[in-house]
């Protein structure tokens, strides 16, 4: 146990790292608040409230074994801190909230490394890195988990001898219809299991391979268990004549089953629990002179001050760029009717995207071939108005007349250029509908969300605005999607270049308006 004199000497080091962490929370308060807002609004990430207390407890329980006498600034860590700050800046410019949140939280363990050095930071590695679980992450996993759950459930039903007619993530069996939606993806189970699994592995095992193995099990078990859960719920509904497991009891059965699976997983894991290792034995204190202690404390305080400077410059630069990225130039579209005649709407479908700065919708026909065109133009990217966002979809999940049955990327050669598009097959009140869409940003066409985000960030970083557009073409078909694809190819062969010219003209108007604003 440390002496009072040692604790007094450590006070300055603890105070320095504490001041640096508090400064990070203050400077990035908006990002921290966005994390808490998601905790409040989504049950999937409500576990975030317990992450910080758990991390604090893990640090507290190691307080007597921390080698504070070995605390020395590690200046190369400032490069990591600068890289993290630059990553936050890019994420802010591209409006990638989850990346902003991860880079913000990652600054805390990097500050500990910079201020206290590798020896102390290594002792606190898990408690500090555990803070990353506070970031609401998992939306990118929802669609793959939905697909896996649908595949698993349909395969299990067919293995049971029940005939299944599948259409995307919707399927019919003799007793009724079922659909695997976001709530059935199992992402909540996976996040909960991974978080608890990492904590349990850290507290229960000492060898790296046992920890890694248990974490791997904590990832695989909830995915497979969710498939079993979905299959059992469908079977309960089928065997009960669609009287059970079709309402609130559907969710209750799911959580009860998940709780049982988690109990079994941890119960089995405890049989390989390892005894207390050397890493938890208090570290012997090194005898150092008062002069050495004073010099060491001053270096730690200096490292904390420099760290605060490194984390503070990025939000300041982001605010500067934001002030230069304000344009009121109107959005105007030309007429894209070359060789095609305009007709009355044949569908009431519209993309479920965030509010745009300008939009247009047109319906066209040639030789009994019908096609629709929709363009959403975005300017001055804001939180509630983003061109590229995980919230943007071709169809709604609930309360929508249209639902998506398939989505994939497709490469086409149109008007002499290679064009990659998102292809969505929709079902609606008037029958199947095929949709192609892609982004047009800074003169580049892309269907990749990450590329789109980087192009938007590049525009802002180079002070050339942050405008872009989503271009949709859509058409009905009877039997095969290829019917609509051939219509798209013909229409875009005539009109893709005029569309791109019109979008480029809007971009020039925005930049001209910015130049006028700067001159004023």
ABEGO torsion letter per residue (X at the ends): XBBAAAAAAAAAAAAAAAAAAAAAAAAAAAAAAAAAAAAAABAAAAAAAAAAAAAAAAAAAAAAABBAAABBBBAAAAAAAAAAAAAAAAAAAAGBAAAAAAAAAAAAAAAAAAAAEAAAAAAAAAAAAAAAAABBBGAAAAAAAAAAAAAAAAAAAAAAGBBBBBBEABBBBAAEBBBBBAAAAGAAAAAAAAAAAAAAAAAABABAAAAAAAAAAAAAAAAAAAAAAAAAAAAAAAAAGGABGABAAAAAAAAAAAAAAAAAAAAAAAAABBBBBAAABBBBBBBBBAAAAAAAAAAAAAAAAAAAAAAAAAAAAAAAAAAABBBABBBBBBBBABGBBBBBBABABBBBBBBBABBBBBBBBBGGBBBBBBBBBBBGBBAABBABBAABBABBABGBABBBABBBBBBBBBGGBBBBBBBBBBBBAAEBBBBBBBBBBGGBBBABAAAAAAAAAAAAAAGAEABBBBBBBBBBBAABAAAAAAAAAAAAAAAAAAAAAAAAAAAAAAAAAAAAAAAX
